[in-house]
Amino acid sequence: MTINNSRATELNHAARFHPASQDALPCIEIAGVQVYAYIRDGRVCVSVDLETTDAELVRPDGTVPLTVDVGVDTVFKG
């Protein structure tokens, strides 16, 4: 399903931040997608968990459309 701009805005405004705890890394959650950004071994690490993605974002083949940008460069689009 394609998400229109109005629905995308709703989902973006509903995003939540989960701070780090003893058991979890810091995370931003949007539409069920969890994005973790943290420091490990002196490097910035970014991890994306798609297991709980809202159904409206999941394609019929079970994949989730995803784009990864670093600065102004798109490094992954799928």
C-alpha positions in Angstrom: 0.0 0.0 0.0 1.2 3.5 -0.7 1.1 6.0 2.2 -0.1 9.4 1.1 1.5 12.6 2.4 -1.3 13.2 5.0 -1.0 9.7 6.5 2.9 10.0 6.4 2.5 13.3 8.4 0.3 11.5 11.0 2.7 8.7 11.4 5.7 11.1 11.7 3.9 13.1 14.4 3.1 9.9 16.3 6.8 8.9 16.5 8.2 8.1 19.9 11.6 8.2 21.5 12.6 5.5 23.9 15.7 6.4 25.9 18.3 3.9 26.8 17.8 1.7 29.9 19.6 -1.1 31.5 18.1 -3.6 29.1 17.7 -1.5 25.9 19.5 0.9 23.5 18.0 4.3 22.7 15.4 4.0 20.0 13.0 6.0 17.8 9.8 4.2 16.9 7.7 5.2 14.0 4.8 3.1 12.5 6.2 0.1 14.4 9.7 0.5 12.9 12.4 0.8 15.6 15.5 2.7 14.7 18.4 2.4 17.2 21.4 4.8 17.2 24.2 4.2 19.7 27.9 4.2 20.2 29.9 0.9 20.2 33.6 0.4 20.0 34.1 4.1 19.3 31.7 4.0 16.3 28.2 5.4 15.7 26.0 2.4 15.0 22.5 2.5 13.5 20.2 -0.5 13.5 16.7 -0.9 12.1 14.2 -3.5 13.4 11.4 -4.1 11.0 9.7 -7.0 12.9 6.9 -4.8 14.3 6.3 -2.6 11.3 2.7 -1.5 10.9 0.9 -3.6 8.3 0.1 -0.6 6.1 3.8 -0.2 5.3 4.5 -3.8 4.4 4.4 -4.7 0.8 2.5 -7.8 -0.5 5.8 -9.7 -0.7 6.5 -9.0 3.0 9.2 -6.4 2.5 9.2 -2.9 3.8 10.2 0.0 1.6 13.4 1.5 3.1 15.8 4.3 2.2 19.0 5.0 4.1 20.6 8.4 3.7 23.9 9.5 5.2 24.1 13.2 5.0 22.8 14.1 1.5 23.8 10.8 0.0 21.3 7.9 -0.4 23.4 4.7 0.4 20.5 2.2 0.2 17.1 2.1 -1.4 15.0 -1.0 -1.5 
